[in-house]
Amino acid sequence: MIIRNLTKKYMVIQEFMGNDEVHQYICYELDGNQNSEFCAVCQKRSSVKGDEIRFLMEQLNNENFLDLVDFFINGDYFYILFKHNKGKVLKHKIDNEKCSISERLEIIKNILEKILILNISDYFFNAAMDINNIKITQSCEIYFTYNCCDISQFDTITFQDGAKSLAKVIEYIFNYEIKQRSMPELYNFVYSLNNEEIETYLDIYEKYWEIYKIYFGKQQEELKPESLSFKIWNIIKKICSFIKKLIQPALILLAVSYLIISIASLFAEPKYNLNFKTIGTVEIENDDLLEQSQNQEEVIQENNEEVSGVE
């Protein structure tokens, strides 16, 4: 497959990601250096909107964003051309090599510096932040591959989306340490990225630089997982939080029930309480008390009749 613009032709050698709407190809320039590869993002021409064209023109005019090479129409398709580097995928390096703490800290620092150098947009920031889309050379240089399968939604992607994607990359690189919380400053940094507490690329770099200075040069055995007492306290807090969530609805239900009963009692007919158990030291039952009361009433009525007969 050959992709053409007005002046150049590109030979496709691999399709490496895509969906029903967008495909991405690895290619090289036919009349150029075959060692220089490009990534071509291919869209249907009919799906491309004017806002996307304007956005790409702004990015092409961004003199720092050298990864974007060109965009053009070829037949029924619209192409966006990026530089593509042959370095090792970062995920493969982390999975297959025993990287020291200092080496991994250096990798993240270089990623953040690359973001600053490129003056990258929010959309391309998010598109690059994937452990599978970051390339690394033997000299620890960083290159990005951009997943543009959602390019039509470019204006819905925010800085915070990219920050959360960056947090996932850091979590992958320092998976063990973050789970153990043996680098609490890094754990807090990832938390900040995930919870929209950082608002600019420079803030990200500055906060990370403080962590870099603390841990660069340290060995794994120097890190201490969080104490057992701290873990127990976390468990207690989670249990208390769970119990609180259970108790609150129960208290509300109890209060509502009490209110209903109180209102109902206001409109209920008054009744005599015959629940006497004793008179003095004599224990009685309610039925006995009622029978005695009735007998007393009969005696009183008979005495009244006798008095009226004497008169």
C-alpha positions, 0 to 999 in steps of 0.5 A: 500500500502506498500513501501519496501527498503532492510531493512524496510517496510513503510505503506502508509496512505495518498496520499497528493500531486502529478501529472502524473509523481510524487506522494507523500505519507504519511507513517510510518515504519511498524516495528518502531514507528508508531508515526514517519511519513515519506513523500515518493516521488514516481517517475517512475524508467524510468524517473530518471536520473543519475544527480538526483541520484548524487544530492540526494547523495550529499544531503544525505551526507549533515550532516545538512540536516536531513530531507532527510532520504533515497532514493531507488528503489522498483519495477518499482518506485524510492522513496525519503524518508523525515521526516514528522512532524504532526504539524499544517499547517502554513496557518491554524494557520494564517487563524484561529488564531489572531496572534500578530505582535510579534508572526508573526515576531517570526514565520518568524525568526524561518523559516529563522533560520531553513533554515540556520540550514539545510544548505538547497539546492536551490531546497529544499529551493524552494520546502519548501517555501509554506504557505501550506508546513510549519508546526508549533508546539505550541512552534513555532518550524518549520518543512518543507514538500517538494513539489517534484513534479518537482524533475526531474527539480531540476537543473533548480531551483535557489536560487532566485526562493526560495527567491521569494517563501519566499516572498510569505510566508511573504506576506501571514503572513503580508498581511494586514500590507504590503497592508497598508505599515504600516511596510515599512521596511518589505515591502522593504524587500519583494520587495528585495526578489522579485527583486533578490536583496539578494543573500545568506541565511545569507543576508536574515537573517541579513536584516530580523533581523533588521526589527525584532528588530524594530517591535518586541513588537509593537502593531497593533495600534502603526503602522501607514499606509502610509500617504494620501499625499504619496498615492496621490503622488503614484497615480500621479506617476502612472498617469504620467508614463501611460501618458508618455507611451502614449506620446512617441509613438505619438511623434515618429509618429509625427516626422516620419510624419514630416520627410516624408512630408519634404522629399516629399516637396524637390521633389515637383514641385514649384508652385505660391502662389496665396493666397492673401487676400488684396491689401492695404485696398482692400480685394480680392479673389484669382479668382479676382486676377487671372482675373485682372492679365489676363486683364493686360496681354491682355492690355499690348499685345494690346499696343504692337500691336498698337506700332508696327502698328505705326512704 
